[in-house]
Amino acid sequence: MPSARPAPSTEDRCSATLVGEPLTAGTATDLARTFKALADPARLRLLSLVAAHEGGEACVCDLVEPLGLSQPTVSHHLRVLVEAGLLRREKRGVWAYFALAPETLADVSAILDPRSALVPGSRP
């Protein structure tokens, strides 16, 4: 099985916009992977559930019931979100806890906002 590509670096994501200059092939590939991870209703719900959870982090055990999917399916979706850089994973004993990666979400927002390329310093 091929290894997963690492999440794009913050520098690569921050420098990308859809206006101004054309995206490089590598940046487009990385962004497509991020958008693909976001293009699933279960994954969007997972991001929302994690963000809304007390303390802004949740264990997979906290996410199975509200999502209505099996634990292996939820774990798969969480892995995709971590690989895309949208969630962070921290192992504590036998449990894994997940939290949003706000810098990635801010970068995705800046990429989609054409004003970010037109107004110097408008991106976080």
N, C-alpha and C positions, 0 to 999 in steps of 0.2 A: 504494500500500500504506500503511495507516495506521501511524503511528509507535507504537512500543511505549510503554506507560505506564512512567514511572519507578518504581523500587522504592519501596515505602512508606518514609517516613522512620523513623528509629529511634524518634523520639518517638511517632509514631502506633502503631508496633508495640508499644512498651513499655507504652503506656497501655491496650492492649486485653487483655481476658480474656473468656472465654465465660460467666463468672458475674459477679455484682455488678450491672453496668449493661449494657443491651443494646448491641450493636455498632452503630456508625453505618453507614449504607449505604456510605460510602466505605471505611471500615475493613474491612467485610465483603467488598467487592470486592477490595481489596488482599490480604486473607488468602486468599480463594478462589484468586487467581492463584498465591500461594505454595504452597498445598496442591495445586493442579493440577500445578505443577512437580514436586512431591514424589511425585505419584501415578503415576509411571511407573517401572517396574522398571529400565530402562536409566539413568534419571537418579539413582535411589537408588544404583545400583552406581557411577555416576560420582562421586557425593559420597564414597562409601566408598573408591574407588580414589585419589582426590585426597588424602583425609585420610590414607590409609595410605602414600602415596608418600613417598619420602625427602625430608625438608625440608618436608613438608606442602604441596607444590605439584607440579604436573605439567603437562607440555606435552601438547597434543593428540596428538602423535606417540607419547607414552607410554601413551595410553589406548585407541587403536584396537584393537590386538591383544588385550589382556585382555578388552575388551568384546565383541569378535567382530562389530563393525559397521563399515560403511564410514566413511572419514574425514569425508565430508560429513554423514553421519547423526550421528556423534559431535559434530561442530562445531555442528550444530543443537541437540542436547540441551544442550551447554555454554552456548550462547547463551540458551536458555530459563532455565537455572539462574542465569546472570549477571543477566538481566533481572528475575528474581524476587528478586535480592539474596542468593542462597544461596552464590554463588561470586564471587570477585573475578578480574578478568582483567588481566594486565599484558603488554603487547607488548614483546618483546625481539628486535630485529632482525626477522627474518621469522617468528619463532615467537611464539605466545601461550602464556603460562603461567597456570595457574589454581590458586587457593587457596580454602579454605573462608572464608566470612564468619561467624566464630563468633558475632558479636553477633546476626545474623539467626537462627541456629539456637537461640541462647539465648532470643530473643524468642518463637519458635514454641513452644519448650518451655514457657515461662511462660504463654503464651496457653492451652495445653492443660491446664495444671496448675491445678485449681481452688483449691488451697492458696495459690497466688500472689496471689489476690484476697482471701484471708482473713487472711493473715499480713503485716502491714506490713513492707516492706523485704525480702521474701523473694525478690524478683526481682533478677537480677544487674544 
